[in-house]
């Protein structure tokens, strides 16, 4: 497997639903536009929930693959910028 370039690695292995989606959502909220996040999760529902969230939020799924016991994807944030803290 060759992963596309990414800015952040989120190790979500061992977390149960809905935590993988919530942690990815938080990372995307704090990221600038075009930021790429590599996600690895072991929860079987992550392979369904994460792509669904990405589609609903309007981000891009760059890579999605499943191995026995592991879901891996690269997500690119579309639009917006990171909050300024004001």
Secondary structure, DSSP 8 states (H G I E B T S, - for coil): ------SEEEEETT--TTHHHHHHHHHHHTS-TT-EEEEEE--TTHHHHHHHHHHHHT-EEEEEEEETTEEEEEEE--S-------
